[in-house]
Amino acid sequence: MVIIKEIYALIGNSEWLITDYTGKRPSYQNYTTSTTKVFKRKEINIKNDNMRHIFASHLAMRGESLKAIQELLGHADIKITMIYANVSPAYLNNAVAKLSY
């Protein structure tokens, strides 16, 4: 969560991460090229794949459907989305705690 806040503070609204200048989803190559340049210019030491994991995990922990996350990430197979959308141990502990009586 801290890294997300730091990145937002440096680059502002994250909408550009999933849309191009016309408002459409960029190709994976354009996404990777653009974010790599921004991260390097802003001296953010994170890889694109890690950013995608963070993005998917935070959506999952906020209750977004795996189908929506799949669409946002552009995955053809939901199994790949499930790998990206892993959740934190604290989130899992809170889920189990809901079962306590």
Secondary structure, 3 states (H helix, E strand, C coil): CHHHHHHHHHHCCHHHHCCCCCCCCCCHHHHHHHHHHHHHHCCCCCCHHHHHHHHHHHHHHCCCCHHHHHHHHCCCCHHHHHHHCCCCHHHHHHHHHCCCC
